[in-house]
Amino acid sequence: MMAAERVNDTPLIDRLPPVRGRLTANADLAKVTWFRVGGPAEVLFRPADRDDLITFLKEKPADVPVTVLGVASNLLVRDGGVPGVVIRLTRGFVDIEPDDEAVEAGAGALDLNVAKTAQLAGIGGLEFLSGVPGTIGGALRMNAGAYGREIKDVLLRADAVRLDGTPQSFTVDELGYSYRHCDLGADWIFLGARLRGERDAPEAIAARIAEVQRQRGDSQPIKTRTGGSTFKNPPGEKAWQLIDAAGCRGLRVGGAQVSEKHCNFLINTGEATAADIEALGEEVRRRVRETSGIALEWEIRRIGIPTGHVPAEGGAA
């Protein structure tokens, strides 16, 4: 039984306020994560729109924990599932609107779709987003980037709501961005953003997007069950090179494997559990630290309750 499941024997879903969106108890998260592993959400909430989300946050019981998901591309849901309410921003948060040399995008909009919508409108400078697997909300949360650019380089404004239902807008300077990091606390949910581009010929933008897609397909195992880049690049180093030098290319734990194609990617070969994937990641960290003295930091976000044996960070599998 999950910690937030019952108060006076009342199921969590019955303690929540009415919504216009959708509430689902014991929702299978493995179906929506790119790894295709993990336990259920105690309750999954898909808000209809911003107002539905804000009202829910204002009215929900204060003791109920909240976790936010995008498309779960850079995420590992542990096998014991996620207590409380998991919020997934879907239909009401996917609008993309070009505006002069900028683009307004909802937090649920796919990064690739933002790049392509900008291209059709003749707005360049956002092509790098086509190489980022995920949504604008996730990109805002982790300062996602690829091919030499990050979200902080193009952000004009980000809209967010605090977990108490208070909305606010932020400039890029107020978010304290650094490499794969945002200072805004976990008690905020990103709602959308205004991104800066520049005028360019749609054909030229399309060619750059195609090149990003080609490079990504050539170098990354994008057709497998993976979670994107597993570890952050340490200062002055490439994580994949450290992993390769530690002899981890192709390393397996259960059904999880370090990709042969790009060894900063972990893959589910078909029967992996979340515990397999996390244990493999920790074994990679242990071997890299043993061979190079460098402690890799997880880039993949890990949430939920572990089951079985998962080694302590940096420990042996």
Secondary structure as a PSIPRED ss2 file (coil, helix, strand):
# PSIPRED VFORMAT (PSIPRED V4.0)

   1 M C   1.000  0.000  0.000
   2 M C   1.000  0.000  0.000
   3 A C   1.000  0.000  0.000
   4 A C   1.000  0.000  0.000
   5 E C   1.000  0.000  0.000
   6 R E   0.000  0.000  1.000
   7 V E   0.000  0.000  1.000
   8 N C   1.000  0.000  0.000
   9 D C   1.000  0.000  0.000
  10 T E   0.000  0.000  1.000
  11 P E   0.000  0.000  1.000
  12 L H   0.000  1.000  0.000
  13 I H   0.000  1.000  0.000
  14 D H   0.000  1.000  0.000
  15 R H   0.000  1.000  0.000
  16 L C   1.000  0.000  0.000
  17 P C   1.000  0.000  0.000
  18 P C   1.000  0.000  0.000
  19 V C   1.000  0.000  0.000
  20 R C   1.000  0.000  0.000
  21 G C   1.000  0.000  0.000
  22 R E   0.000  0.000  1.000
  23 L E   0.000  0.000  1.000
  24 T E   0.000  0.000  1.000
  25 A E   0.000  0.000  1.000
  26 N E   0.000  0.000  1.000
  27 A E   0.000  0.000  1.000
  28 D E   0.000  0.000  1.000
  29 L C   1.000  0.000  0.000
  30 A C   1.000  0.000  0.000
  31 K C   1.000  0.000  0.000
  32 V C   1.000  0.000  0.000
  33 T C   1.000  0.000  0.000
  34 W C   1.000  0.000  0.000
  35 F C   1.000  0.000  0.000
  36 R C   1.000  0.000  0.000
  37 V C   1.000  0.000  0.000
  38 G C   1.000  0.000  0.000
  39 G C   1.000  0.000  0.000
  40 P E   0.000  0.000  1.000
  41 A E   0.000  0.000  1.000
  42 E E   0.000  0.000  1.000
  43 V E   0.000  0.000  1.000
  44 L E   0.000  0.000  1.000
  45 F E   0.000  0.000  1.000
  46 R E   0.000  0.000  1.000
  47 P C   1.000  0.000  0.000
  48 A C   1.000  0.000  0.000
  49 D C   1.000  0.000  0.000
  50 R H   0.000  1.000  0.000
  51 D H   0.000  1.000  0.000
  52 D H   0.000  1.000  0.000
  53 L H   0.000  1.000  0.000
  54 I H   0.000  1.000  0.000
  55 T H   0.000  1.000  0.000
  56 F H   0.000  1.000  0.000
  57 L H   0.000  1.000  0.000
  58 K H   0.000  1.000  0.000
  59 E H   0.000  1.000  0.000
  60 K C   1.000  0.000  0.000
  61 P C   1.000  0.000  0.000
  62 A C   1.000  0.000  0.000
  63 D C   1.000  0.000  0.000
  64 V C   1.000  0.000  0.000
  65 P C   1.000  0.000  0.000
  66 V E   0.000  0.000  1.000
  67 T E   0.000  0.000  1.000
  68 V E   0.000  0.000  1.000
  69 L E   0.000  0.000  1.000
  70 G C   1.000  0.000  0.000
  71 V C   1.000  0.000  0.000
  72 A C   1.000  0.000  0.000
  73 S C   1.000  0.000  0.000
  74 N C   1.000  0.000  0.000
  75 L E   0.000  0.000  1.000
  76 L E   0.000  0.000  1.000
  77 V E   0.000  0.000  1.000
  78 R C   1.000  0.000  0.000
  79 D C   1.000  0.000  0.000
  80 G C   1.000  0.000  0.000
  81 G C   1.000  0.000  0.000
  82 V E   0.000  0.000  1.000
  83 P E   0.000  0.000  1.000
  84 G E   0.000  0.000  1.000
  85 V E   0.000  0.000  1.000
  86 V E   0.000  0.000  1.000
  87 I E   0.000  0.000  1.000
  88 R E   0.000  0.000  1.000
  89 L C   1.000  0.000  0.000
  90 T C   1.000  0.000  0.000
  91 R H   0.000  1.000  0.000
  92 G H   0.000  1.000  0.000
  93 F H   0.000  1.000  0.000
  94 V C   1.000  0.000  0.000
  95 D C   1.000  0.000  0.000
  96 I E   0.000  0.000  1.000
  97 E E   0.000  0.000  1.000
  98 P E   0.000  0.000  1.000
  99 D E   0.000  0.000  1.000
 100 D C   1.000  0.000  0.000
 101 E C   1.000  0.000  0.000
 102 A E   0.000  0.000  1.000
 103 V E   0.000  0.000  1.000
 104 E E   0.000  0.000  1.000
 105 A E   0.000  0.000  1.000
 106 G E   0.000  0.000  1.000
 107 A C   1.000  0.000  0.000
 108 G C   1.000  0.000  0.000
 109 A C   1.000  0.000  0.000
 110 L E   0.000  0.000  1.000
 111 D H   0.000  1.000  0.000
 112 L H   0.000  1.000  0.000
 113 N H   0.000  1.000  0.000
 114 V H   0.000  1.000  0.000
 115 A H   0.000  1.000  0.000
 116 K H   0.000  1.000  0.000
 117 T H   0.000  1.000  0.000
 118 A H   0.000  1.000  0.000
 119 Q H   0.000  1.000  0.000
 120 L H   0.000  1.000  0.000
 121 A C   1.000  0.000  0.000
 122 G C   1.000  0.000  0.000
 123 I E   0.000  0.000  1.000
 124 G E   0.000  0.000  1.000
 125 G C   1.000  0.000  0.000
 126 L C   1.000  0.000  0.000
 127 E H   0.000  1.000  0.000
 128 F H   0.000  1.000  0.000
 129 L H   0.000  1.000  0.000
 130 S H   0.000  1.000  0.000
 131 G H   0.000  1.000  0.000
 132 V C   1.000  0.000  0.000
 133 P C   1.000  0.000  0.000
 134 G C   1.000  0.000  0.000
 135 T E   0.000  0.000  1.000
 136 I H   0.000  1.000  0.000
 137 G H   0.000  1.000  0.000
 138 G H   0.000  1.000  0.000
 139 A H   0.000  1.000  0.000
 140 L H   0.000  1.000  0.000
 141 R H   0.000  1.000  0.000
 142 M H   0.000  1.000  0.000
 143 N C   1.000  0.000  0.000
 144 A C   1.000  0.000  0.000
 145 G E   0.000  0.000  1.000
 146 A E   0.000  0.000  1.000
 147 Y C   1.000  0.000  0.000
 148 G C   1.000  0.000  0.000
 149 R E   0.000  0.000  1.000
 150 E E   0.000  0.000  1.000
 151 I H   0.000  1.000  0.000
 152 K H   0.000  1.000  0.000
 153 D H   0.000  1.000  0.000
 154 V C   1.000  0.000  0.000
 155 L E   0.000  0.000  1.000
 156 L E   0.000  0.000  1.000
 157 R E   0.000  0.000  1.000
 158 A E   0.000  0.000  1.000
 159 D E   0.000  0.000  1.000
 160 A E   0.000  0.000  1.000
 161 V E   0.000  0.000  1.000
 162 R E   0.000  0.000  1.000
 163 L C   1.000  0.000  0.000
 164 D C   1.000  0.000  0.000
 165 G C   1.000  0.000  0.000
 166 T C   1.000  0.000  0.000
 167 P E   0.000  0.000  1.000
 168 Q E   0.000  0.000  1.000
 169 S E   0.000  0.000  1.000
 170 F E   0.000  0.000  1.000
 171 T C   1.000  0.000  0.000
 172 V H   0.000  1.000  0.000
 173 D H   0.000  1.000  0.000
 174 E H   0.000  1.000  0.000
 175 L H   0.000  1.000  0.000
 176 G C   1.000  0.000  0.000
 177 Y C   1.000  0.000  0.000
 178 S E   0.000  0.000  1.000
 179 Y C   1.000  0.000  0.000
 180 R C   1.000  0.000  0.000
 181 H E   0.000  0.000  1.000
 182 C C   1.000  0.000  0.000
 183 D C   1.000  0.000  0.000
 184 L C   1.000  0.000  0.000
 185 G C   1.000  0.000  0.000
 186 A C   1.000  0.000  0.000
 187 D C   1.000  0.000  0.000
 188 W E   0.000  0.000  1.000
 189 I E   0.000  0.000  1.000
 190 F E   0.000  0.000  1.000
 191 L E   0.000  0.000  1.000
 192 G E   0.000  0.000  1.000
 193 A E   0.000  0.000  1.000
 194 R E   0.000  0.000  1.000
 195 L E   0.000  0.000  1.000
 196 R E   0.000  0.000  1.000
 197 G C   1.000  0.000  0.000
 198 E E   0.000  0.000  1.000
 199 R E   0.000  0.000  1.000
 200 D C   1.000  0.000  0.000
 201 A C   1.000  0.000  0.000
 202 P H   0.000  1.000  0.000
 203 E H   0.000  1.000  0.000
 204 A H   0.000  1.000  0.000
 205 I H   0.000  1.000  0.000
 206 A H   0.000  1.000  0.000
 207 A H   0.000  1.000  0.000
 208 R H   0.000  1.000  0.000
 209 I H   0.000  1.000  0.000
 210 A H   0.000  1.000  0.000
 211 E H   0.000  1.000  0.000
 212 V H   0.000  1.000  0.000
 213 Q H   0.000  1.000  0.000
 214 R H   0.000  1.000  0.000
 215 Q H   0.000  1.000  0.000
 216 R H   0.000  1.000  0.000
 217 G H   0.000  1.000  0.000
 218 D H   0.000  1.000  0.000
 219 S H   0.000  1.000  0.000
 220 Q C   1.000  0.000  0.000
 221 P C   1.000  0.000  0.000
 222 I C   1.000  0.000  0.000
 223 K C   1.000  0.000  0.000
 224 T C   1.000  0.000  0.000
 225 R E   0.000  0.000  1.000
 226 T E   0.000  0.000  1.000
 227 G C   1.000  0.000  0.000
 228 G C   1.000  0.000  0.000
 229 S C   1.000  0.000  0.000
 230 T C   1.000  0.000  0.000
 231 F E   0.000  0.000  1.000
 232 K C   1.000  0.000  0.000
 233 N C   1.000  0.000  0.000
 234 P C   1.000  0.000  0.000
 235 P C   1.000  0.000  0.000
 236 G C   1.000  0.000  0.000
 237 E C   1.000  0.000  0.000
 238 K C   1.000  0.000  0.000
 239 A H   0.000  1.000  0.000
 240 W H   0.000  1.000  0.000
 241 Q H   0.000  1.000  0.000
 242 L H   0.000  1.000  0.000
 243 I H   0.000  1.000  0.000
 244 D H   0.000  1.000  0.000
 245 A H   0.000  1.000  0.000
 246 A C   1.000  0.000  0.000
 247 G C   1.000  0.000  0.000
 248 C C   1.000  0.000  0.000
 249 R C   1.000  0.000  0.000
 250 G C   1.000  0.000  0.000
 251 L C   1.000  0.000  0.000
 252 R E   0.000  0.000  1.000
 253 V E   0.000  0.000  1.000
 254 G C   1.000  0.000  0.000
 255 G C   1.000  0.000  0.000
 256 A E   0.000  0.000  1.000
 257 Q E   0.000  0.000  1.000
 258 V E   0.000  0.000  1.000
 259 S C   1.000  0.000  0.000
 260 E C   1.000  0.000  0.000
 261 K C   1.000  0.000  0.000
 262 H C   1.000  0.000  0.000
 263 C C   1.000  0.000  0.000
 264 N C   1.000  0.000  0.000
 265 F C   1.000  0.000  0.000
 266 L E   0.000  0.000  1.000
 267 I E   0.000  0.000  1.000
 268 N E   0.000  0.000  1.000
 269 T C   1.000  0.000  0.000
 270 G C   1.000  0.000  0.000
 271 E C   1.000  0.000  0.000
 272 A C   1.000  0.000  0.000
 273 T C   1.000  0.000  0.000
 274 A H   0.000  1.000  0.000
 275 A H   0.000  1.000  0.000
 276 D H   0.000  1.000  0.000
 277 I H   0.000  1.000  0.000
 278 E H   0.000  1.000  0.000
 279 A H   0.000  1.000  0.000
 280 L H   0.000  1.000  0.000
 281 G H   0.000  1.000  0.000
 282 E H   0.000  1.000  0.000
 283 E H   0.000  1.000  0.000
 284 V H   0.000  1.000  0.000
 285 R H   0.000  1.000  0.000
 286 R H   0.000  1.000  0.000
 287 R H   0.000  1.000  0.000
 288 V H   0.000  1.000  0.000
 289 R H   0.000  1.000  0.000
 290 E H   0.000  1.000  0.000
 291 T H   0.000  1.000  0.000
 292 S H   0.000  1.000  0.000
 293 G C   1.000  0.000  0.000
 294 I C   1.000  0.000  0.000
 295 A C   1.000  0.000  0.000
 296 L C   1.000  0.000  0.000
 297 E C   1.000  0.000  0.000
 298 W E   0.000  0.000  1.000
 299 E C   1.000  0.000  0.000
 300 I C   1.000  0.000  0.000
 301 R E   0.000  0.000  1.000
 302 R E   0.000  0.000  1.000
 303 I E   0.000  0.000  1.000
 304 G C   1.000  0.000  0.000
 305 I C   1.000  0.000  0.000
 306 P C   1.000  0.000  0.000
 307 T C   1.000  0.000  0.000
 308 G C   1.000  0.000  0.000
 309 H C   1.000  0.000  0.000
 310 V C   1.000  0.000  0.000
 311 P C   1.000  0.000  0.000
 312 A C   1.000  0.000  0.000
 313 E C   1.000  0.000  0.000
 314 G C   1.000  0.000  0.000
 315 G C   1.000  0.000  0.000
 316 A C   1.000  0.000  0.000
 317 A C   1.000  0.000  0.000
